[in-house]
Structures are given as structure tokens and as C-alpha cells.
Amino acid sequence: METGRQQQLDDLLECSQSLLDLAHAGDWTAVSDQQGRYRELAEALFCSPVAADDAVAVDAVIRDVLRTNRQILELGAVAKHACLDEMGEHRKRHKAVSEYAANQPRVSG
């Protein structure tokens, strides 16, 4: 395998793992920020045909990256539901505070 292709595979795997690490840490802003780099690496890898000699290695990387992406999506779904639950609780607290404030007597100065 040519050195350039191997470096592209290594870079894509590293970026994919970095995204997963960030997702595990709950840093979804950083995941979103790095998504562009991930896309660029993937596009660069496949902008030229894959040589038959490289097919097995490329296939292994694709499978690994897809597995990692599924994990990131699963973590994202969990985080999204947690945010929605938290927002619902916030709305309840906000409503309770608003109702309390609305029922307080007005104090004149």
C-alpha cells in the first residue's frame, strides 16, 4: 500500500476515534466542530480509486469507521433524550416560579 493511502486511512481512523471519545465525554459541540474534518478526510480518501492491493485494508477501515459512527449516533440519541428530559423539567420549574410570582401581592413603595 502506498504511504499516502495508509496515512489517509490512519487519519480517518484517528479522527473517527476522536469523535467517539468526544461523544463519550458529552462534548457535542466539539463533535460537531470536528465533523467537517472527518468529512474532508473521508472525501480525500475516496477521491481516487482504491487499488486492488489496498481493498482489504480500506474495507477494514470502512467497517471500523461505520461501527464507530453507530456508537456515536447511539450516544447522540441518549444525549438528545437526556436534553429533552432536562428541558421538560426546566419548563416545569419555570412554570412553578412564574405561578408563584404571579400570585404574590404587589408591594407598593
LINCORQUI-V928188 format. One record per helix or strand of 3 or more residues. SS is the DSSP state (a for helix, b for strand). FROM is the first residue (numbers start at 1). TO is the last residue. Records with the same first field share a line. If there is no record, write none. Layout:
SS=FROM-TO ; FROM-TO
This chain:
a=3-25 ; 28-45 ; 52-102
